[in-house]
Each structure stands twice: as C-alpha cells, then as structure tokens.
Amino acid sequence: MMQFEKRNISMLMDLYEMTMANGYFSDGDASNKVTFDVFYRKNPDGGGFSIFTGLEQIIEYIEGLHFDEEDIKYFRSLGLFQEEFLDYLKTYRFRGDMDAFPEGTIMYPDEPILTVTASLLDAQIIETVLLTQINHQSLIATKAARIVRAAAGRRISDYGARRAHNIDAAVYGARAAYIGGADSTATIMAGKEFGMPLSGTMAHSWVMYYDDEYTAFCKYAKNYPDAAVLLVDTYDVLNSGVPNAIRTAKEILHPMGKRLKGVRLDSGDLAYLSKKVRMMLDEAGLTDCQIMASNSLDEYTIRSILEQGGCIDAFGVGERLITAKSDSTFGAVYKIAGVEKDSVCVPRIKVSETVEKITNPGRKKVYRIYNEEGNAIADLITLASETPDLSKPYRYVDPKEPWKNRYFTNCTAKELQQPVIRDGKFVGERQSLESIRQYVRKQLETEIWQEEQRFENPHRHYLDMSPAYYELKMSLLFETGKKRGGHDDAL
C-alpha cells in the first residue's frame, strides 16, 4: 500500500450514497441483500477492447473501510443523519462479497467485470471508490496498450507525472501504464511503491545552466558514465547538439571505457531529425547510441513517425498518456442487477429510451469462448445457475441478431469472474504487478484477434447470451413494457 494511502479514504463517496444508506437504515432495509454490477458501455478512442485495471486498490480500500470519530463528527454536522445511524457507522465494516475479472483481463462493453453481492447499505456506499479506481486505471492501461502497439517493439516510458491531474493520477497512472505495456516510468514514487523500472535523462535547464552545451554534456557524462543520454535540442539539433554529443562520447566517455547510451529529441520534426541524427551517429562510429524521442506523443504521432522512417529506439510519452487526452473518460457504471427476496435473487433491469443503456439483469456468469486455435472468439453471459456444455455444439443467442440459430462448435470456455471478497475478507491470491503486466501481454499476443486491436474500425468482439439468459432479459423487458403502458405516442 502506498504511504499516502494510509490516509482514510473511506469518505471518498458521493453524498447520495450516504443519504440513501441512512434512508435504508431508517426504513429497516439496510440488511436486505442485493447484487450490483460494474460494467461499461464503449471502449475509449473507438477501440476494440479495454483492460481491466485497479482491482488491487479496490481490495485495499475494502480491507481498510471504516469511519473514525472525525468522520462521524462531520456527518453529524451536516444535519442529515439520524443518531442511531451514526452510532452504527462507528463500528462499520464491509461484510459483503465481491467477484471480479482478474486484474489485467481484456474486457468488452456491457459485460459485468465486477459484481458486488452484499447488504443494500454495504453495496451502496462503495460505489464511488469502485468506479474511481476502475475508470481511471482502466483508461490509462488501455491507452498505454495502444501506444505500445504503435511503437512496434520500441520502448515506451511514462513521462506524464507533471501533466497528470494530481498526485494520485500520476502514481496510479504510472502503475496502469505499466500494466498496459509501458516499459518504465519517470515517476520515482511509482517506482518505489510498485517496484517499477525507472527511466529519465536531463531537462533543458541542465544544458542552459552551463556556459555552453559541450560543458553541460561533459558534466553529465562524468556524473553518469554508464547511463549518459544527452538532450540535443536545446539550441540546434544538427549543428550543435549532436556534434557536441559525439564529441562528449569520444573525449569523455571513450577514454573511460564507456559508450554514449543515447540522445534525446524533444522538439522539431522528429521523423526528419531522427533520420539525420542516425546518419551522424553512425558516421561517427556510434552505431550503438540510441535515439529517444519525446514531445506530446501518442499512438497516432508515433505511428506516423515510424511510417515516415523515423529512426527512434524509445519514446517518452507524457500528457497524452497520463491523461488519455484523446478520450479522457472511461465511463464504467455501477447498476443494481438483483434484489434478494425469500433467499431468491429477483432480477432488476434498467430500461431506457437509449437502447445502449438497458442493463443486463440478475446474477449471471461471464465466459470467454475460445476456438481450437486458442483465439477468444466471443464472450458469453449465462444465468448464474448455468454451466455451458461445449463438449457438443452449443446454441447461443446473439442479442443483435436473435432470430438466427448459431452454435459454438469445437470450442472451450473459461469463466471470467473469480471470487475476490467473501464476508468482507480477501479470499484470492495477490498478483504481482509484473504478473498482471505479463497477463495482459499474453492475451494480446496469443488470444485476442489482431483485428480487434486495429485503431480504425476494429472488429467487434461478440457478447452473446445463453438462450435461458436471453429469455430472462426479454421477459423482464416485456413485463416492464406492460407496466409503462405500451407505446408513447407523443412526438
């Protein structure tokens, strides 16, 4: 757990969560069991997938959830809550259950990635933290994966802390970027807390402090002979920066038995300049000296630079990664799916004039379906009581084309949600950051269609339903339609 996370974050909630909790408590409904799902409706940047991230921080939050005397005092000052409810909060602990995809799982719209089954009060007050963690880290991890794909094997480092929205966004953003495939971060706090590799060079101020560029380079090389990467664009890349870097390599590093590790470009036409710099370094015998580029990069600028033949070995990506600038919200939501009555979960469905906002009701399972080659061809929602038998052709329903008879043939299935919390206690197995990162890489390299990873017009991953689950959803929509009184004839 990060040091600044030792603060009590239990108060990170929207006011309505606590006013509803107080109301449930007052009405005697607080202990009634319910089921809530976390899901999202679209992938950022029009992409074909997203990456589930932030689960470790949710577990830490659940384990430490409590209200101290200062919290109770503040609630009392609002004049909204009855004293019996405030007394209850003094010894409050979360006692519910939680199931979720393993962190790092490739995920798709409209499927439940995390499910809470708990008392109505327990389920309600954790909404904000669940969405805060999932929305932020999943957004950054997904953006990082796109940037890594564009770099086509070249190293990516997170340089974004100074442009992040706050301290938490910088540190957790670095964590998420690493899960998404970034190789390192410049943020020391993230490196310390999460054991992530660090990377960094120098700022222009180092070069500008000294009387001349060559002196600045020499000073740096003498201090860091094993890791000298020189920033060559402070004055003039081709006429000053690179010649002085070459001179530093030959006059300072080579006599020490060291090599110049790299040069960095932070402005100008990066494709053009990198090709010229490569030629100059090679002609000087510095064929092993690498070229790093930074300066407002994202997946599209990186792809364009490389398509133009840019000779860049590593990219430092800042604000467009750490803020996911091109699509800066993720949009996961937390919706009630069922209410337990007489020990039976009665499904609930949200109906909207916007079709995309109609929810998938009830307790359910999510399976990933694989073909014989191990490719993930679809996800399947079933009733919680169902286990699909794929030893023979399995009929499923595509909710976008329900009239068609379709079957999974010669396929296997893996249930995605796994137990995480039981009775308020963590029951899973903690995963290292490195193992989560490798899990993401394995899925993208061996399971997820390359067509789903395109930036433009990616293949749509199918979210299918078992016939029984589809029938449940349609029957609830029909019953809800009857309650609403049929068509609305208003224009």
NORGICOR-V109014 format. One record per pair of residues at least 4 apart in sequence whose C-alpha atoms are under 7 Angstrom apart, sorted by the first residue. I is the first residue (numbers start at 1). J is the second residue. D is the distance in whole Angstrom. If there is no record, write none. Layout:
BEGIN
i: (I | I)
j: (J | J)
d: (D | D)
END
This chain:
BEGIN
i: (1 | 2 | 10 | 10 | 10 | 12 | 12 | 13 | 13 | 13 | 13 | 14 | 15 | 16 | 17 | 17 | 17 | 18 | 18 | 19 | 20 | 21 | 21 | 21 | 21 | 22 | 22 | 22 | 23 | 24 | 24 | 24 | 24 | 25 | 25 | 25 | 30 | 30 | 30 | 31 | 31 | 31 | 32 | 32 | 33 | 33 | 33 | 33 | 33 | 33 | 34 | 34 | 34 | 34 | 34 | 34 | 34 | 35 | 35 | 35 | 35 | 35 | 35 | 35 | 35 | 36 | 36 | 36 | 36 | 36 | 36 | 36 | 37 | 37 | 37 | 37 | 37 | 37 | 37 | 37 | 38 | 38 | 38 | 38 | 38 | 38 | 38 | 38 | 39 | 39 | 39 | 39 | 39 | 39 | 39 | 39 | 40 | 40 | 40 | 40 | 40 | 41 | 41 | 42 | 43 | 43 | 43 | 43 | 43 | 44 | 44 | 45 | 45 | 47 | 47 | 48 | 48 | 48 | 48 | 48 | 49 | 49 | 49 | 49 | 50 | 50 | 50 | 50 | 50 | 51 | 51 | 51 | 51 | 51 | 51 | 51 | 52 | 52 | 52 | 52 | 52 | 52 | 53 | 53 | 53 | 53 | 53 | 53 | 54 | 54 | 54 | 54 | 54 | 55 | 55 | 56 | 57 | 58 | 58 | 58 | 59 | 60 | 61 | 62 | 63 | 65 | 65 | 66 | 66 | 67 | 67 | 67 | 67 | 68 | 68 | 69 | 70 | 71 | 72 | 72 | 73 | 74 | 76 | 81 | 81 | 82 | 83 | 84 | 85 | 86 | 88 | 94 | 94 | 95 | 95 | 96 | 96 | 96 | 96 | 96 | 96 | 96 | 97 | 97 | 97 | 97 | 97 | 97 | 97 | 98 | 98 | 98 | 98 | 98 | 98 | 98 | 99 | 99 | 99 | 99 | 99 | 99 | 99 | 99 | 100 | 100 | 100 | 100 | 100 | 100 | 100 | 101 | 101 | 101 | 101 | 101 | 101 | 103 | 104 | 104 | 104 | 104 | 105 | 116 | 118 | 118 | 119 | 120 | 121 | 122 | 126 | 127 | 127 | 128 | 129 | 130 | 131 | 131 | 131 | 132 | 133 | 134 | 135 | 135 | 135 | 135 | 136 | 137 | 137 | 137 | 137 | 138 | 139 | 139 | 139 | 140 | 140 | 140 | 140 | 140 | 140 | 140 | 141 | 141 | 141 | 141 | 141 | 142 | 142 | 143 | 143 | 143 | 144 | 144 | 144 | 144 | 144 | 144 | 145 | 145 | 145 | 146 | 146 | 147 | 147 | 147 | 148 | 148 | 148 | 148 | 150 | 150 | 150 | 151 | 151 | 154 | 154 | 155 | 155 | 155 | 155 | 156 | 156 | 156 | 156 | 156 | 156 | 156 | 157 | 157 | 157 | 157 | 157 | 157 | 157 | 158 | 158 | 158 | 158 | 158 | 158 | 158 | 158 | 159 | 159 | 159 | 159 | 159 | 160 | 160 | 160 | 160 | 160 | 160 | 160 | 161 | 161 | 163 | 164 | 164 | 164 | 164 | 164 | 165 | 166 | 167 | 168 | 169 | 170 | 170 | 171 | 171 | 171 | 172 | 173 | 173 | 174 | 174 | 174 | 175 | 175 | 176 | 177 | 177 | 178 | 178 | 178 | 178 | 179 | 179 | 180 | 180 | 181 | 184 | 184 | 184 | 184 | 185 | 185 | 185 | 186 | 186 | 186 | 187 | 188 | 188 | 189 | 190 | 190 | 191 | 191 | 191 | 191 | 201 | 201 | 202 | 202 | 204 | 204 | 205 | 206 | 207 | 207 | 210 | 210 | 212 | 213 | 214 | 214 | 215 | 216 | 217 | 217 | 217 | 217 | 218 | 218 | 218 | 219 | 220 | 220 | 221 | 221 | 221 | 224 | 225 | 225 | 226 | 227 | 228 | 228 | 228 | 229 | 229 | 229 | 229 | 229 | 230 | 230 | 230 | 230 | 231 | 231 | 231 | 232 | 232 | 232 | 232 | 232 | 232 | 233 | 233 | 233 | 233 | 233 | 235 | 235 | 236 | 236 | 237 | 237 | 238 | 239 | 240 | 241 | 242 | 242 | 243 | 244 | 245 | 246 | 247 | 248 | 248 | 249 | 249 | 249 | 249 | 250 | 251 | 252 | 253 | 253 | 253 | 253 | 254 | 254 | 260 | 261 | 261 | 262 | 262 | 262 | 263 | 263 | 263 | 264 | 264 | 264 | 265 | 265 | 265 | 266 | 266 | 266 | 267 | 269 | 270 | 270 | 271 | 271 | 271 | 271 | 271 | 272 | 272 | 273 | 274 | 274 | 274 | 274 | 275 | 275 | 275 | 276 | 277 | 278 | 278 | 279 | 280 | 281 | 281 | 281 | 282 | 282 | 290 | 291 | 291 | 291 | 292 | 292 | 292 | 292 | 293 | 293 | 293 | 293 | 294 | 294 | 294 | 296 | 296 | 296 | 296 | 297 | 297 | 297 | 297 | 298 | 298 | 298 | 298 | 299 | 300 | 301 | 302 | 303 | 304 | 305 | 305 | 306 | 317 | 318 | 319 | 320 | 320 | 321 | 323 | 324 | 336 | 337 | 337 | 337 | 337 | 337 | 337 | 338 | 338 | 338 | 338 | 338 | 338 | 338 | 339 | 339 | 339 | 340 | 340 | 340 | 341 | 341 | 346 | 347 | 347 | 348 | 348 | 349 | 349 | 349 | 350 | 350 | 351 | 352 | 352 | 360 | 361 | 363 | 363 | 364 | 364 | 364 | 364 | 365 | 365 | 365 | 365 | 366 | 366 | 366 | 366 | 366 | 366 | 366 | 367 | 367 | 367 | 367 | 367 | 367 | 367 | 368 | 368 | 368 | 368 | 368 | 368 | 368 | 368 | 369 | 369 | 369 | 369 | 369 | 369 | 369 | 369 | 370 | 370 | 370 | 370 | 370 | 370 | 370 | 371 | 371 | 371 | 371 | 371 | 371 | 372 | 372 | 374 | 375 | 375 | 375 | 376 | 376 | 378 | 378 | 378 | 379 | 379 | 379 | 380 | 380 | 380 | 380 | 381 | 381 | 381 | 382 | 382 | 382 | 382 | 383 | 389 | 390 | 390 | 390 | 392 | 393 | 393 | 393 | 394 | 394 | 394 | 395 | 395 | 395 | 396 | 396 | 396 | 396 | 396 | 396 | 397 | 397 | 397 | 397 | 397 | 397 | 398 | 398 | 398 | 399 | 419 | 419 | 420 | 420 | 420 | 421 | 421 | 421 | 422 | 422 | 431 | 431 | 432 | 433 | 434 | 435 | 436 | 437 | 438 | 439 | 440 | 441 | 442 | 443 | 443 | 444 | 449 | 450 | 451 | 451 | 452 | 452 | 452 | 453 | 454 | 465 | 465 | 466 | 467 | 468 | 469 | 470 | 471 | 472 | 473 | 474 | 475 | 476 | 477 | 478 | 479 | 480 | 481 | 481 | 482)
j: (5 | 193 | 65 | 66 | 67 | 128 | 129 | 17 | 125 | 128 | 129 | 128 | 19 | 20 | 21 | 124 | 125 | 22 | 125 | 23 | 24 | 25 | 30 | 121 | 124 | 26 | 81 | 85 | 27 | 28 | 29 | 30 | 121 | 29 | 30 | 85 | 119 | 120 | 121 | 119 | 120 | 121 | 119 | 120 | 117 | 118 | 119 | 120 | 339 | 340 | 117 | 118 | 119 | 120 | 338 | 339 | 340 | 115 | 116 | 117 | 118 | 336 | 337 | 338 | 339 | 115 | 116 | 117 | 334 | 335 | 336 | 337 | 112 | 114 | 115 | 116 | 334 | 335 | 336 | 337 | 112 | 113 | 114 | 115 | 332 | 333 | 334 | 335 | 109 | 110 | 111 | 112 | 113 | 332 | 333 | 334 | 109 | 110 | 331 | 332 | 333 | 109 | 110 | 109 | 47 | 48 | 49 | 50 | 109 | 327 | 330 | 326 | 327 | 455 | 458 | 452 | 453 | 458 | 459 | 460 | 106 | 107 | 108 | 452 | 106 | 107 | 108 | 138 | 142 | 104 | 105 | 106 | 107 | 138 | 141 | 142 | 103 | 104 | 105 | 106 | 107 | 138 | 103 | 104 | 134 | 137 | 138 | 176 | 58 | 133 | 134 | 137 | 138 | 59 | 103 | 60 | 61 | 62 | 130 | 133 | 63 | 64 | 65 | 94 | 425 | 93 | 94 | 92 | 93 | 71 | 72 | 89 | 90 | 72 | 90 | 73 | 74 | 75 | 76 | 86 | 77 | 78 | 81 | 85 | 86 | 86 | 87 | 88 | 89 | 90 | 92 | 122 | 424 | 423 | 424 | 117 | 118 | 119 | 122 | 422 | 423 | 424 | 116 | 117 | 118 | 421 | 422 | 423 | 424 | 115 | 116 | 117 | 419 | 420 | 421 | 422 | 114 | 115 | 116 | 417 | 418 | 419 | 420 | 421 | 113 | 114 | 115 | 417 | 418 | 419 | 420 | 105 | 113 | 114 | 416 | 417 | 418 | 436 | 436 | 437 | 439 | 440 | 440 | 123 | 122 | 123 | 123 | 124 | 125 | 126 | 130 | 131 | 334 | 132 | 133 | 134 | 135 | 332 | 333 | 136 | 137 | 138 | 139 | 330 | 331 | 332 | 140 | 141 | 172 | 173 | 176 | 142 | 143 | 324 | 330 | 144 | 173 | 176 | 177 | 321 | 322 | 324 | 145 | 176 | 177 | 179 | 180 | 146 | 180 | 147 | 321 | 324 | 148 | 177 | 180 | 181 | 182 | 321 | 149 | 180 | 181 | 150 | 299 | 151 | 298 | 299 | 152 | 156 | 181 | 182 | 299 | 302 | 303 | 302 | 303 | 313 | 314 | 183 | 313 | 314 | 315 | 182 | 183 | 184 | 314 | 315 | 316 | 317 | 182 | 183 | 184 | 185 | 315 | 316 | 317 | 174 | 182 | 184 | 185 | 186 | 316 | 317 | 318 | 185 | 186 | 316 | 317 | 318 | 164 | 170 | 317 | 318 | 319 | 321 | 322 | 170 | 187 | 319 | 169 | 170 | 319 | 322 | 323 | 169 | 170 | 171 | 172 | 173 | 174 | 322 | 175 | 189 | 190 | 176 | 177 | 322 | 178 | 185 | 190 | 179 | 190 | 180 | 181 | 182 | 182 | 183 | 184 | 437 | 436 | 437 | 437 | 440 | 437 | 196 | 197 | 198 | 199 | 197 | 198 | 199 | 198 | 199 | 200 | 191 | 192 | 198 | 193 | 194 | 196 | 195 | 196 | 197 | 198 | 229 | 230 | 206 | 231 | 208 | 234 | 209 | 216 | 213 | 216 | 215 | 216 | 216 | 217 | 218 | 244 | 219 | 220 | 221 | 230 | 245 | 248 | 222 | 248 | 252 | 223 | 224 | 228 | 225 | 228 | 253 | 228 | 253 | 258 | 258 | 261 | 260 | 261 | 262 | 260 | 261 | 262 | 263 | 264 | 245 | 262 | 263 | 264 | 263 | 264 | 265 | 237 | 241 | 242 | 263 | 264 | 265 | 237 | 241 | 265 | 266 | 267 | 240 | 241 | 240 | 241 | 241 | 242 | 242 | 243 | 244 | 245 | 246 | 277 | 247 | 248 | 249 | 250 | 251 | 252 | 253 | 253 | 254 | 259 | 260 | 254 | 255 | 256 | 257 | 258 | 259 | 260 | 258 | 259 | 289 | 289 | 290 | 289 | 290 | 291 | 290 | 291 | 292 | 291 | 292 | 293 | 292 | 293 | 294 | 293 | 294 | 295 | 295 | 273 | 274 | 305 | 275 | 305 | 308 | 309 | 310 | 276 | 310 | 277 | 278 | 310 | 311 | 312 | 279 | 310 | 311 | 280 | 281 | 282 | 311 | 283 | 284 | 285 | 286 | 287 | 286 | 287 | 313 | 312 | 313 | 314 | 312 | 313 | 314 | 315 | 312 | 314 | 315 | 316 | 315 | 316 | 317 | 317 | 318 | 319 | 320 | 301 | 302 | 317 | 320 | 302 | 317 | 320 | 321 | 303 | 304 | 305 | 306 | 307 | 308 | 309 | 310 | 310 | 321 | 322 | 323 | 324 | 325 | 325 | 328 | 328 | 348 | 347 | 348 | 349 | 361 | 362 | 363 | 345 | 346 | 347 | 348 | 361 | 362 | 363 | 345 | 346 | 347 | 344 | 345 | 346 | 345 | 346 | 362 | 361 | 362 | 361 | 362 | 359 | 360 | 361 | 358 | 359 | 358 | 357 | 358 | 473 | 473 | 383 | 384 | 381 | 382 | 383 | 384 | 381 | 382 | 383 | 384 | 379 | 380 | 381 | 382 | 415 | 416 | 417 | 379 | 380 | 381 | 413 | 414 | 415 | 416 | 376 | 378 | 379 | 380 | 413 | 414 | 415 | 416 | 376 | 377 | 378 | 379 | 411 | 412 | 413 | 414 | 374 | 375 | 376 | 377 | 411 | 412 | 413 | 375 | 376 | 377 | 410 | 411 | 412 | 410 | 411 | 447 | 447 | 448 | 449 | 447 | 448 | 461 | 462 | 463 | 462 | 463 | 464 | 463 | 464 | 465 | 466 | 464 | 465 | 466 | 386 | 465 | 466 | 469 | 469 | 394 | 394 | 411 | 412 | 409 | 407 | 408 | 409 | 407 | 408 | 409 | 406 | 407 | 408 | 406 | 407 | 464 | 465 | 466 | 467 | 402 | 406 | 464 | 465 | 466 | 467 | 402 | 464 | 465 | 464 | 427 | 428 | 426 | 427 | 428 | 425 | 426 | 427 | 426 | 427 | 435 | 436 | 436 | 437 | 438 | 439 | 440 | 441 | 442 | 443 | 444 | 445 | 446 | 447 | 448 | 448 | 453 | 454 | 458 | 459 | 458 | 459 | 460 | 458 | 458 | 469 | 470 | 470 | 471 | 472 | 473 | 474 | 475 | 476 | 477 | 478 | 479 | 480 | 481 | 482 | 483 | 484 | 485 | 486 | 486)
d: (7 | 6 | 5 | 6 | 7 | 7 | 6 | 7 | 7 | 5 | 7 | 7 | 6 | 6 | 6 | 6 | 5 | 6 | 6 | 6 | 6 | 6 | 7 | 5 | 7 | 6 | 6 | 6 | 6 | 6 | 5 | 5 | 7 | 6 | 5 | 7 | 6 | 5 | 5 | 5 | 6 | 7 | 5 | 6 | 7 | 5 | 4 | 6 | 6 | 5 | 6 | 6 | 6 | 6 | 6 | 4 | 6 | 7 | 6 | 4 | 7 | 6 | 5 | 5 | 6 | 6 | 5 | 7 | 6 | 5 | 4 | 5 | 6 | 6 | 5 | 6 | 6 | 6 | 6 | 6 | 6 | 6 | 5 | 6 | 7 | 6 | 5 | 7 | 7 | 6 | 6 | 5 | 6 | 5 | 6 | 7 | 5 | 6 | 6 | 4 | 6 | 5 | 5 | 5 | 5 | 7 | 6 | 6 | 7 | 6 | 6 | 7 | 6 | 6 | 6 | 5 | 6 | 5 | 6 | 6 | 7 | 6 | 6 | 7 | 6 | 5 | 6 | 7 | 5 | 6 | 6 | 5 | 6 | 6 | 6 | 5 | 6 | 5 | 5 | 6 | 6 | 5 | 5 | 6 | 6 | 5 | 5 | 7 | 7 | 5 | 5 | 6 | 7 | 6 | 6 | 6 | 6 | 6 | 6 | 7 | 6 | 6 | 6 | 7 | 7 | 6 | 7 | 6 | 6 | 6 | 7 | 6 | 6 | 6 | 7 | 6 | 6 | 6 | 6 | 6 | 6 | 7 | 7 | 7 | 7 | 7 | 6 | 6 | 6 | 7 | 6 | 6 | 5 | 4 | 4 | 6 | 4 | 7 | 7 | 6 | 5 | 5 | 6 | 5 | 6 | 5 | 4 | 6 | 6 | 6 | 5 | 6 | 6 | 5 | 5 | 7 | 6 | 5 | 7 | 6 | 5 | 4 | 5 | 7 | 6 | 4 | 6 | 5 | 5 | 7 | 7 | 6 | 6 | 7 | 5 | 4 | 6 | 6 | 6 | 7 | 6 | 5 | 7 | 7 | 6 | 6 | 6 | 6 | 6 | 7 | 6 | 6 | 7 | 6 | 6 | 6 | 6 | 6 | 7 | 6 | 6 | 6 | 6 | 5 | 6 | 6 | 6 | 6 | 7 | 6 | 5 | 6 | 6 | 7 | 6 | 6 | 6 | 6 | 6 | 7 | 6 | 6 | 6 | 5 | 5 | 6 | 4 | 7 | 6 | 6 | 6 | 6 | 6 | 5 | 5 | 6 | 6 | 6 | 6 | 5 | 6 | 6 | 6 | 6 | 6 | 4 | 7 | 7 | 6 | 7 | 5 | 6 | 5 | 6 | 7 | 6 | 5 | 6 | 7 | 4 | 6 | 5 | 5 | 7 | 6 | 5 | 6 | 7 | 6 | 6 | 5 | 5 | 6 | 5 | 6 | 6 | 7 | 6 | 4 | 6 | 6 | 5 | 6 | 6 | 5 | 6 | 5 | 4 | 6 | 7 | 7 | 4 | 5 | 7 | 5 | 5 | 6 | 5 | 6 | 5 | 7 | 6 | 6 | 6 | 6 | 6 | 6 | 5 | 6 | 7 | 6 | 7 | 5 | 6 | 6 | 6 | 6 | 6 | 6 | 6 | 7 | 6 | 6 | 6 | 5 | 6 | 7 | 7 | 6 | 4 | 7 | 7 | 7 | 6 | 5 | 5 | 6 | 7 | 5 | 6 | 5 | 5 | 6 | 6 | 6 | 7 | 6 | 6 | 7 | 5 | 4 | 6 | 6 | 6 | 7 | 7 | 7 | 6 | 6 | 6 | 7 | 6 | 5 | 7 | 6 | 7 | 6 | 6 | 5 | 6 | 6 | 6 | 7 | 7 | 7 | 6 | 6 | 7 | 6 | 6 | 7 | 5 | 5 | 7 | 6 | 7 | 6 | 7 | 6 | 6 | 5 | 7 | 7 | 6 | 4 | 5 | 7 | 7 | 6 | 5 | 6 | 6 | 5 | 6 | 5 | 4 | 6 | 6 | 6 | 6 | 5 | 6 | 6 | 7 | 7 | 7 | 7 | 5 | 6 | 5 | 6 | 6 | 7 | 6 | 6 | 6 | 7 | 6 | 6 | 6 | 6 | 6 | 5 | 7 | 5 | 6 | 7 | 5 | 5 | 7 | 7 | 6 | 5 | 6 | 7 | 5 | 6 | 6 | 5 | 6 | 5 | 4 | 6 | 6 | 5 | 6 | 6 | 5 | 6 | 6 | 5 | 6 | 6 | 5 | 5 | 6 | 6 | 6 | 7 | 6 | 5 | 6 | 7 | 4 | 7 | 7 | 6 | 6 | 6 | 5 | 6 | 6 | 6 | 5 | 6 | 6 | 6 | 7 | 6 | 6 | 6 | 5 | 6 | 5 | 5 | 6 | 5 | 5 | 7 | 6 | 6 | 5 | 6 | 7 | 6 | 5 | 6 | 6 | 5 | 6 | 7 | 6 | 7 | 6 | 6 | 6 | 6 | 7 | 6 | 7 | 6 | 7 | 6 | 6 | 6 | 6 | 6 | 6 | 7 | 5 | 5 | 6 | 6 | 6 | 5 | 5 | 7 | 6 | 5 | 7 | 6 | 5 | 6 | 5 | 5 | 7 | 6 | 5 | 4 | 5 | 7 | 5 | 7 | 5 | 5 | 7 | 5 | 4 | 6 | 6 | 7 | 7 | 5 | 4 | 5 | 6 | 6 | 7 | 5 | 5 | 5 | 5 | 6 | 6 | 7 | 7 | 7 | 6 | 7 | 6 | 5 | 4 | 6 | 5 | 6 | 5 | 7 | 6 | 5 | 7 | 6 | 6 | 7 | 6 | 5 | 7 | 6 | 5 | 4 | 6 | 7 | 6 | 4 | 6 | 5 | 5 | 6 | 7 | 6 | 6 | 5 | 6 | 7 | 6 | 5 | 7 | 5 | 5 | 4 | 6 | 5 | 5 | 6 | 6 | 7 | 7 | 7 | 5 | 7 | 6 | 6 | 6 | 4 | 6 | 7 | 5 | 6 | 6 | 5 | 6 | 6 | 5 | 6 | 6 | 5 | 5 | 7 | 6 | 5 | 6 | 6 | 6 | 5 | 5 | 5 | 7 | 6 | 6 | 6 | 7 | 6 | 6 | 5 | 5 | 5 | 7 | 6 | 4 | 7 | 6 | 6 | 7 | 6 | 5 | 6 | 6 | 7 | 6 | 5 | 6 | 6 | 5 | 5 | 6 | 6 | 7 | 7 | 6 | 5 | 5 | 5 | 5 | 6 | 6 | 6 | 6 | 7 | 6 | 6 | 6 | 6 | 6 | 6 | 6 | 6 | 6 | 6 | 6 | 5 | 6 | 5 | 7 | 7 | 6 | 5 | 5 | 5 | 7 | 6 | 5 | 6 | 6 | 6 | 6 | 6 | 6 | 6 | 6 | 6 | 6 | 6 | 6 | 6 | 6 | 6 | 6 | 6 | 6 | 6 | 6)
END
